[in-house]
Amino acid sequence: MEHRASVEVQCVSKRYTDDPDVAPALDEVSVNIAHNEFFTLLGPSGCGKTTLLRTIAGFEHVSSGEIRIGGQRVNDLPPFKRRVNTVFQSYALFPHMTVAENIAFGLEMQGLERKAIPARVKEMLALVQMEHLARRKPTELSGGQQQRVALARALAPKPDVLLLDEPLSALDLKLRKEMQVELKRVQKEAGITFIFVTHDQEEALTLSDRIAVMSAGKILQIGGPNDIYERPQHQFVAHFIGDINFLPGNLKRDRDNQGLFQPTGLAVEIPCNPAPRFDRGPVQLAFRPERSKLVDPTQPHHLRGVIEAVLYVGTATLYQCRLGNDAKVMLRESNEGLNGARAVGETVAVHLPPHACLLMEA
């Protein structure tokens, strides 16, 4: 991936009212997105991710700040003069045109040589697995099929940047997985920057080169999938990306200045590797369910508790444990071999390796 910027967003804010008591939809958002990068805006409904996408597309005017695409300031340019295409949540297909004609439309508007259009349309039909439906009208297609036509139509003109607002949400799970692979392949082979909006954490982790996690109009953290999942910098990010447990407590140091975490209400100290910004005092210990392990409850430095629920999910079993201070934690163990699940009411201990312990602000 080249590191020159394809899209630059500099201190962009978007307000829909001058009322100072109403929070802005975007609050001084800044991010640089590289050429040929698959960049995902991830967050819950109302966090500002679609608003940010629309400001890049030109469908929303920014209240302040600057947007550059390919080094060109585009704040005052209308959408059709920006080298971007958008795939909307609504399919926005022309109902009187066939699938092939819908895909060809943008190529005709672009002025592509007429004899080259059929080959490009055929290529796009193959990409979205719809060759056999080329002559159908949108009203004859399912919602998922219409979304694939919209995706093919947006890709056909080969824009510099493709903006995608949850384009796979209408697809069934199997096709969605297949289209994730196809999206990634096409993006890399075509050399197109993708800016992808989703609330689906797994989809973001699977597809993205980098992810921006958004909340309340702000970007809280930007990083690769591994960074976002393994090293969240905010409690919101940790909560939003995958499953995680939080325990309040106190950070101490042993004689060798190694970290020891004591959960509130429990007489146990858990070895940990705190980040340099943590010395001593109140903290939150976070850990992923799959990073922990149920062990013999007689061993030291472990969280002791009782299993309250057992959930079989195929490849793994989830255990909800109540600790001695009444805190509840969720553990995940892979189902290997023919070993039976532990029973509800069983007393266990939770082992947390130091590398699995993530300390965050109290």
C-alpha positions in Angstrom: 0.0 0.0 0.0 1.3 3.4 -1.0 1.5 5.9 1.8 0.6 9.1 -0.1 -2.8 10.4 1.0 -5.8 9.8 -1.2 -8.3 11.5 1.1 -7.4 14.1 3.7 -9.9 15.2 6.3 -8.6 18.1 8.4 -10.5 19.3 11.5 -13.9 18.8 9.9 -17.0 19.7 11.8 -20.6 19.4 10.8 -23.5 21.1 12.6 -27.1 21.0 11.6 -28.1 23.8 14.0 -26.5 26.9 15.6 -27.9 25.8 19.0 -24.7 25.4 21.2 -26.6 22.9 23.3 -26.9 20.5 20.4 -23.8 18.4 19.8 -22.3 18.5 16.3 -22.7 15.5 14.0 -19.0 15.7 13.4 -16.6 17.3 15.9 -13.2 18.4 14.5 -12.6 15.0 12.8 -9.1 14.6 11.2 -7.9 11.6 9.3 -5.6 10.8 6.3 -6.5 7.8 4.2 -3.8 6.4 2.0 -4.0 5.6 -1.7 -5.2 2.0 -2.3 -6.2 1.6 1.3 -9.2 -0.3 2.6 -10.3 2.1 5.3 -13.3 1.4 7.5 -15.4 3.9 9.6 -16.8 1.7 12.4 -19.3 2.7 15.1 -22.9 2.5 16.3 -25.8 4.2 14.8 -25.7 8.0 15.1 -21.9 8.1 15.7 -21.2 10.3 12.6 -19.7 7.7 10.3 -22.2 8.1 7.5 -22.2 11.9 7.9 -18.4 11.8 7.4 -18.8 9.6 4.3 -21.3 12.1 2.9 -19.1 15.1 3.4 -16.3 13.3 1.5 -18.8 12.5 -1.3 -20.0 16.1 -1.4 -23.6 15.4 -0.3 -23.1 17.3 2.9 -21.3 20.6 3.3 -18.8 20.9 6.1 -19.4 23.6 8.8 -15.7 24.0 9.2 -12.5 22.3 8.2 -11.2 21.0 4.9 -11.4 17.9 2.7 -8.9 17.1 0.1 -9.1 14.2 -2.5 -5.9 13.4 -4.4 -4.4 16.6 -3.0 -7.2 18.8 -4.3 -9.4 20.8 -2.0 -13.0 19.8 -2.7 -15.0 21.6 -0.1 -16.8 23.6 -2.8 -17.0 21.0 -5.5 -20.3 19.2 -6.2 -20.4 15.4 -6.0 -20.2 14.9 -9.8 -16.9 16.8 -9.9 -15.2 14.6 -7.3 -13.4 11.5 -8.4 -15.5 9.4 -6.1 -18.4 7.0 -6.4 -20.8 6.0 -3.7 -22.7 2.8 -2.9 -25.7 3.7 -0.7 -27.7 1.6 1.7 -30.7 2.3 -0.6 -30.0 0.7 -3.9 -30.9 3.8 -6.1 -31.1 1.7 -9.2 -32.9 2.8 -12.4 -36.1 0.7 -12.4 -36.7 1.0 -16.2 -33.2 -0.3 -17.0 -31.9 -3.9 -16.9 -29.1 -5.0 -14.7 -26.6 -4.6 -17.5 -27.9 -1.2 -18.5 -27.7 0.0 -14.9 -24.0 -1.0 -14.8 -23.3 0.5 -18.2 -25.0 3.9 -17.3 -22.0 5.3 -15.4 -19.6 4.2 -18.1 -21.7 6.0 -20.8 -21.8 9.2 -18.6 -18.0 8.9 -18.2 -17.6 8.9 -22.0 -16.0 5.5 -22.2 -15.7 4.2 -25.8 -18.9 2.5 -26.6 -17.4 -0.7 -27.8 -15.4 -1.1 -24.6 -18.6 -0.9 -22.4 -19.9 -4.5 -22.9 -16.6 -6.1 -21.7 -16.5 -3.9 -18.6 -20.2 -4.7 -17.8 -19.5 -8.4 -18.3 -16.5 -8.1 -15.9 -18.6 -6.5 -13.3 -21.4 -9.0 -13.7 -19.0 -11.8 -13.1 -17.6 -10.1 -10.0 -21.0 -9.9 -8.3 -22.0 -13.3 -9.6 -25.0 -12.1 -11.6 -24.2 -13.0 -15.3 -27.4 -15.0 -15.5 -29.5 -12.0 -14.4 -28.1 -9.4 -16.8 -31.4 -8.8 -18.6 -33.6 -8.6 -15.4 -35.1 -5.4 -14.2 -34.4 -4.3 -10.6 -38.0 -5.0 -9.6 -37.4 -8.7 -10.5 -34.4 -9.0 -8.1 -34.1 -9.6 -4.4 -32.8 -6.9 -2.1 -29.4 -8.6 -2.0 -29.2 -8.9 -5.7 -30.1 -5.2 -6.1 -27.3 -4.3 -3.7 -24.8 -6.2 -5.8 -25.9 -4.4 -8.9 -25.4 -1.1 -7.1 -21.9 -2.2 -6.1 -21.0 -3.2 -9.7 -22.3 0.0 -11.1 -20.2 2.1 -8.7 -17.0 0.1 -9.5 -17.5 0.1 -13.2 -16.1 3.6 -13.9 -13.0 2.9 -11.8 -13.2 5.9 -9.4 -10.2 7.0 -7.4 -12.2 6.5 -4.2 -15.2 4.3 -3.6 -17.4 5.2 -0.7 -19.5 2.3 0.7 -22.3 2.8 3.2 -22.9 -0.8 4.6 -23.2 -2.3 1.1 -23.3 -5.9 2.3 -26.0 -5.6 4.9 -28.7 -6.9 2.6 -26.8 -10.1 1.7 -27.2 -13.5 3.3 -24.4 -14.7 5.5 -22.7 -17.0 3.0 -22.8 -14.5 0.1 -21.7 -11.8 2.5 -18.6 -13.7 3.3 -17.9 -14.4 -0.4 -18.4 -10.7 -1.2 -16.0 -9.7 1.5 -13.3 -11.7 -0.2 -14.3 -10.2 -3.6 -14.4 -6.7 -2.3 -10.9 -7.0 -0.9 -9.5 -8.5 -4.1 -11.0 -6.0 -6.4 -9.9 -3.1 -4.2 -6.3 -4.2 -4.3 -6.2 -5.2 -8.0 -7.9 -2.0 -9.2 -5.8 0.2 -7.0 -8.9 2.0 -5.6 -9.2 3.6 -2.2 -12.2 2.1 -0.4 -13.9 4.0 2.5 -16.3 1.6 4.1 -18.9 2.3 6.7 -20.2 -0.5 8.9 -21.4 -1.2 12.4 -20.3 -4.8 12.1 -17.1 -5.4 14.1 -16.2 -8.7 12.5 -16.7 -7.3 9.0 -14.4 -4.3 9.8 -11.7 -6.6 11.3 -11.9 -8.9 8.3 -11.8 -6.3 5.5 -9.8 -3.4 6.7 -6.2 -2.2 6.4 -7.1 0.3 9.0 -10.2 1.1 11.1 -11.4 4.4 12.6 -13.7 3.7 15.6 -16.2 6.6 16.0 -18.5 7.7 18.8 -20.5 10.9 19.2 -19.1 12.6 16.2 -15.4 11.9 17.1 -12.8 9.4 16.0 -11.6 7.7 19.2 -9.0 5.5 17.7 -7.4 4.7 14.3 -5.3 1.6 13.8 -5.0 -1.8 12.1 -7.4 -4.5 13.0 -4.9 -6.1 15.4 -4.2 -2.8 17.2 -7.9 -2.0 17.6 -8.7 -5.4 19.0 -5.6 -6.1 21.1 -4.8 -2.6 22.2 -7.9 -0.5 22.5 -7.2 3.0 23.9 -10.7 3.8 25.2 -13.2 1.8 27.1 -15.8 2.5 24.4 -13.5 1.0 21.8 -12.8 -2.1 24.0 -16.5 -2.6 24.6 -17.5 -2.1 21.0 -14.9 -4.4 19.4 -15.6 -7.9 20.3 -16.5 -9.2 23.8 -14.5 -8.1 26.8 -14.6 -8.2 30.6 -13.9 -5.3 32.9 -12.9 -5.4 36.6 -12.3 -2.3 38.7 -9.4 -2.5 41.2 -6.1 -1.1 42.2 -2.6 -1.3 40.6 0.3 -2.1 42.9 4.0 -2.9 42.4 6.0 -5.8 43.8 9.6 -5.5 45.0 10.9 -5.8 41.5 8.5 -3.0 40.4 6.3 -5.5 38.4 2.6 -4.8 38.2 0.1 -6.5 40.4 -3.7 -5.9 40.0 -6.0 -6.3 43.0 -9.7 -6.5 42.0 -12.0 -4.5 44.2 -13.5 -6.8 46.9 -11.1 -9.7 46.3 -8.0 -10.7 48.3 -6.0 -11.7 45.2 -3.2 -10.0 43.3 -2.9 -10.7 39.5 0.4 -10.2 37.8 0.1 -7.8 34.9 2.2 -5.7 32.4 0.9 -2.1 32.8 1.6 0.5 30.1 4.2 3.1 31.2 1.4 5.7 31.9 0.2 3.6 34.8 2.1 3.6 38.0 -0.1 2.9 40.9 -3.7 3.5 41.9 -7.3 2.9 40.7 -7.5 1.2 37.3 -9.8 -1.1 35.2 -8.5 -4.5 34.2 -9.9 -5.6 30.9 -9.5 -9.0 29.3 -11.0 -10.9 26.4 -13.0 -14.1 27.1 -10.8 -16.2 24.9 -7.5 -14.9 26.6 -8.5 -16.4 29.9 -8.4 -20.1 31.1 -10.4 -22.0 33.7 -8.0 -23.9 36.0 -7.8 -25.6 39.4 -9.3 -23.3 42.0 -6.5 -24.1 44.5 -3.8 -22.3 42.5 -2.7 -18.8 43.6 -3.0 -15.5 41.7 -6.3 -16.5 40.1 -9.9 -15.2 40.2 -12.0 -17.7 42.0 -15.7 -18.1 41.1 -18.7 -20.3 40.4 -20.0 -21.1 36.9 -23.5 -19.7 36.5 -24.2 -20.4 32.9 -22.8 -22.6 30.1 -23.4 -21.7 26.5 -22.4 -24.1 23.7 -21.7 -22.3 20.4 -20.2 -25.0 18.3 -16.5 -24.3 18.1 -16.4 -23.0 21.7 -18.2 -23.0 25.0 -18.9 -19.8 26.9 -18.9 -19.8 30.7 -20.4 -17.0 32.8 -18.7 -17.0 36.2 -19.7 -15.1 39.3 -16.6 -14.0 41.3 -16.4 -13.7 45.1 -17.2 -9.9 44.9 -20.3 -10.7 42.8 -18.7 -9.4 39.6 -19.6 -11.5 36.5 -17.1 -12.4 33.8 -17.5 -14.4 30.6 -14.9 -17.0 29.5 -14.5 -18.7 26.2 -12.9 -22.1 25.7 -12.4 -24.0 22.4 -14.2 -27.3 22.1 -11.3 -29.7 21.5 -11.6 -33.4 21.4 -14.4 -35.1 23.3 -14.0 -33.3 26.7 -17.3 -32.5 28.3 -18.3 -29.0 29.3 -17.9 -27.9 32.9 -21.1 -27.9 34.9 -23.2 -25.0 36.3 -22.4 -24.6 40.0 -18.8 -25.8 39.6 -16.2 -23.9 41.5 -13.3 -22.8 39.2 -10.5 -20.3 39.0 -9.8 -17.9 36.1 -6.2 -17.7 35.0 -5.1 -14.5 33.3 -1.7 -14.5 31.7 0.0 -11.1 32.2 -0.1 -10.4 28.4 -3.9 -10.9 28.4 -4.4 -8.1 31.0 -5.1 -4.7 29.6 -5.2 -1.9 32.1 -7.4 1.2 31.4 -8.3 4.3 33.2 -10.7 3.8 36.2 
